[in-house]
Amino acid sequence: MRVAILGTGKMGAAMAKRLAGQGHQLRLWNRTRARAEAVGAGEVGSTPAEAVRDAEVVISILTDAAAVRTTYLGAGGAREAARDQVFVEMSTAGAEVSQEIAAVLPAYVEAPLFGSVGALASGTAVILAAGDQRAIERARPVLADLGEVRVIGQLGTAAALKLIGNTMLGGVYALASELMSAGVAAGVPAEEVFFILNRFVPLLTQRKAGFVEHRYEPVTFALRDMVKDLELGHGLFQQLGVSTPISDETRRLFEKAAVTHADAEVSAVASLYEDQAARSPR
C-alpha cells in the first residue's frame, strides 16, 4: 500500500524500515528533513500535506499534543491534503487531541502502541485501535505488519488505555527502584535483589543496567516521555473522578527524577535512590 509516515524519530524510523521491508510504498515527513532522509526508506515530503497527498494510509507518530496539532492543522499540515486517506495517529497525545483531529479528517483511527524499536522491527508491537470500524479495517493491512492489532472501542478508549498501561509501567519501575535500594541497604547483593524482582516482573530485564548499575543508557524510552504520559494520565484520572493515590505518587517521583535525568533512560527514576543505601543503617 501507499503509506505516509509523519514523524521519523526512533519509533517512526523503525516503523518506516519495517513497512518498507514488507513491500509498502513510503513517503516520509519530519520537522527536521535530514532525519527523514536518513531513514533511507521511500521519498521525503517537504510538508505533511505533500507527504500524505497520494497515500492510502497515513501514520503519524509525534512527540506530543502540540506537535500533533501543528502537523495536522498548521500551515502545510496534513489536513490540507486530506481526501479519502485513512489517518492513523499513534502518538501518546490524549483523547482530547484525537477528538479534535478526527473532527476535520474523513477517516481517522486512534492507534497508540506498546513496544520498543525492536518490537517494531520484528513486527511484534501491540497496537490499540479505536474509532470507526471501517477505517480500522482499511488501515489493518499496514498496522498488522507492525504487530498485533487490538480493536478497543470508540475514539478515546485506546488513548485512555495507553495512558493506563504506561502509568502501570511507571509504577513498576518506581517500585523496583525503591526495593532495589532497600535490598542493598539490607546487605543483599544488587544482583540477587534484581533476580527476585525480575522473577515477578520479567520486563525489568531490558533495563537491568539502570536498576543494578545505575547506568541509564542507551535511551530507548526517555524519562521525560514517561513524565509526559504520567501527567496526561493524571489529567485523565482527575477528569474521570477516580482515586489514584499510587499513580499520583509515581508521577511525583518521576517529576523529581526528571530535574536531573530528564533525557536519560526511564530507569533513571532509580537515581532517586543512588546514595540511599550508603546513608541507611544496616
C-alpha positions in Angstrom: 0.0 0.0 0.0 1.0 3.6 -0.3 1.8 4.8 3.2 2.9 8.2 4.5 4.7 8.4 7.9 4.7 11.8 9.7 7.5 11.8 12.3 10.7 9.8 11.8 12.1 9.8 15.3 13.3 6.5 16.7 9.9 4.8 16.5 8.8 6.4 13.2 12.1 5.4 11.6 11.8 1.8 12.8 8.2 1.7 11.6 9.3 3.0 8.1 12.0 0.4 7.8 9.7 -2.4 8.8 6.9 -1.3 6.4 9.4 -0.8 3.5 10.7 -4.3 4.1 7.1 -5.6 3.9 6.7 -4.1 0.5 4.8 -0.9 1.2 5.5 2.3 -0.8 6.5 5.1 1.6 6.7 8.8 1.7 8.1 10.3 4.9 8.0 13.7 6.6 9.8 15.0 9.6 10.1 18.5 11.0 13.9 18.1 10.5 14.1 16.9 6.9 17.5 15.4 7.4 16.1 12.9 9.9 13.6 11.7 7.3 16.2 11.4 4.6 18.5 9.5 6.9 15.9 6.7 7.3 16.7 5.6 3.7 13.2 4.2 3.0 10.9 5.9 0.5 10.6 9.5 -0.7 10.6 12.6 1.6 8.0 15.3 1.6 8.7 18.9 2.4 5.5 19.4 4.3 2.9 17.0 5.9 0.5 17.9 3.2 3.0 16.9 0.5 3.8 13.7 2.2 0.2 12.5 2.5 -1.2 13.6 -0.8 -1.0 10.3 -2.7 -1.2 8.0 0.3 -3.8 5.4 1.1 -2.8 5.2 4.8 -1.2 8.0 6.8 0.6 7.2 10.1 1.7 9.9 12.5 3.9 9.2 15.5 5.0 12.5 17.0 6.4 14.0 20.2 3.3 15.4 22.0 -0.1 17.0 21.6 1.3 20.3 20.3 3.3 18.5 17.6 0.2 16.6 16.5 -1.9 19.7 16.2 0.8 21.5 14.2 1.4 18.6 11.9 -2.3 18.2 11.1 -3.8 21.7 11.5 -0.9 24.1 10.9 0.3 25.7 7.7 1.1 22.9 5.2 -0.5 20.4 7.6 -1.9 17.1 6.7 -5.5 18.4 6.7 -4.8 20.4 3.6 -4.3 17.3 1.5 -7.0 15.2 3.2 -9.3 13.4 0.8 -10.0 9.7 1.2 -6.9 8.6 3.1 -7.1 6.8 6.4 -5.2 8.7 9.1 -3.8 6.7 11.9 -2.5 8.7 14.9 -0.1 6.6 17.0 1.3 9.3 19.4 0.5 9.4 23.1 -1.3 12.7 22.8 -4.5 12.1 24.7 -8.2 11.6 23.8 -8.8 15.4 23.5 -6.4 15.7 20.6 -7.9 12.6 19.0 -11.3 14.2 19.0 -10.0 17.5 17.7 -8.1 15.9 14.8 -10.9 13.4 14.0 -13.4 16.2 13.6 -11.5 17.6 10.5 -10.5 14.3 8.7 -12.5 12.0 6.6 -11.3 8.7 8.2 -9.4 8.7 11.5 -8.0 5.9 13.7 -6.5 6.4 17.1 -3.8 3.7 17.5 -1.2 4.2 20.2 1.2 1.3 20.5 3.1 -0.7 23.1 6.5 -1.9 22.1 10.1 -0.8 21.5 12.1 -0.1 18.4 13.0 -3.8 18.4 9.3 -4.8 18.6 8.5 -2.6 15.6 11.5 -4.0 13.7 10.2 -7.6 14.2 6.5 -6.8 13.8 5.6 -7.8 17.4 4.3 -4.5 18.8 0.8 -4.3 20.2 -1.4 -1.7 18.6 -4.5 -0.4 20.3 -7.0 0.7 17.6 -10.1 2.8 18.3 -12.6 4.7 16.2 -14.7 4.0 13.1 -14.6 0.2 12.4 -14.4 0.7 8.6 -11.4 3.0 8.9 -9.7 0.5 11.2 -10.2 -2.3 8.7 -8.8 -0.1 5.8 -5.7 0.5 7.9 -5.4 -3.0 9.2 -3.1 -4.4 6.4 -0.5 -1.8 7.3 -0.9 -2.0 11.0 -0.8 -5.8 11.0 2.7 -5.6 9.5 3.8 -3.8 12.7 2.2 -6.1 15.2 -0.9 -7.4 16.9 -3.9 -5.1 16.3 -6.4 -5.0 19.2 -9.7 -3.1 18.5 -10.6 -1.3 21.7 -13.8 0.6 21.0 -14.9 4.2 20.4 -12.5 7.1 19.9 -10.7 8.0 23.1 -10.7 4.5 24.6 -7.3 3.5 23.0 -5.7 6.7 24.2 -7.0 6.1 27.7 -5.8 2.5 27.7 -2.3 3.6 26.6 -2.1 6.1 29.5 -3.3 3.4 31.9 -0.7 1.0 30.6 2.2 3.5 30.8 1.0 4.5 34.3 1.3 0.9 35.3 4.8 0.7 33.8 5.9 3.8 35.6 4.6 2.4 38.9 6.5 -0.9 38.3 9.8 1.0 37.6 9.3 3.3 40.6 8.7 0.4 43.0 11.6 -1.7 41.6 13.9 1.3 42.2 12.7 1.6 45.8 13.0 -2.1 46.5 16.4 -2.4 44.9 17.6 0.3 47.3 16.0 -1.4 50.3 17.6 -4.7 49.4 21.1 -3.3 49.0 20.6 -1.4 52.3 19.8 -4.7 53.9 23.1 -6.1 52.7 21.8 -8.2 49.8 23.9 -8.1 46.6 22.2 -6.0 44.0 22.3 -8.9 41.5 20.3 -11.0 43.9 17.7 -8.3 44.7 17.2 -7.8 40.9 16.9 -11.6 40.4 14.0 -11.8 42.7 12.2 -8.6 41.4 12.7 -9.8 37.9 11.1 -13.2 38.7 7.9 -11.3 39.5 8.3 -8.7 36.6 10.2 -10.1 33.7 10.0 -6.9 31.7 12.6 -5.4 34.1 15.2 -7.4 32.2 15.6 -4.8 29.4 16.5 -2.1 31.9 18.7 -4.1 34.3 21.7 -1.8 33.8 19.7 1.1 35.3 18.4 -0.7 38.3 21.6 -2.6 39.2 24.4 -0.4 37.9 22.6 3.0 37.8 23.6 3.2 34.1 20.8 4.9 32.2 21.7 4.4 28.6 21.2 3.7 25.8 18.0 5.7 25.8 15.1 3.7 24.3 12.3 5.4 26.4 13.4 8.8 27.8 12.3 9.6 31.4 10.9 12.9 30.2 8.4 10.9 28.0 7.3 8.9 31.0 6.7 12.1 32.9 4.6 13.4 29.9 2.5 10.2 29.9 2.0 10.2 33.7 0.9 13.8 33.6 -1.6 13.0 30.8 -2.8 10.1 32.8 -3.2 12.2 35.9 -5.3 14.6 33.9 -7.5 11.8 32.6 -8.0 10.3 36.0 -8.9 13.6 37.5 -11.4 14.2 34.7 -13.0 10.8 35.4 -13.1 11.4 39.1 -11.3 8.2 40.0 -9.0 7.9 43.0 -5.3 7.1 42.0 -3.1 7.8 45.0 -0.4 5.3 44.0 -0.3 6.7 40.5 -0.1 10.2 41.9 2.9 9.4 44.0 4.5 7.6 41.0 4.1 10.8 38.9 5.7 12.9 41.7 8.7 10.6 41.9 9.3 10.7 38.1 9.0 14.5 38.1 11.6 14.7 40.9 14.0 12.4 38.9 13.4 14.5 35.8 15.0 17.5 37.4 18.4 15.9 36.9 17.8 13.0 34.5 15.0 14.1 32.1 17.0 12.9 29.0 18.2 9.6 30.5 16.5 6.2 30.1 13.3 5.8 32.0 15.0 3.6 34.6 16.7 6.7 35.8 13.9 7.0 38.3 16.4 4.8 40.3 18.7 7.8 40.6 16.5 9.0 43.5 17.9 6.1 45.5 21.6 6.0 44.3 23.1 7.1 47.6 20.3 5.9 50.0 21.9 2.6 50.8 25.1 4.4 51.9 23.1 6.6 54.3 20.9 3.8 55.7 22.0 1.9 58.9 22.5 -1.8 58.4 
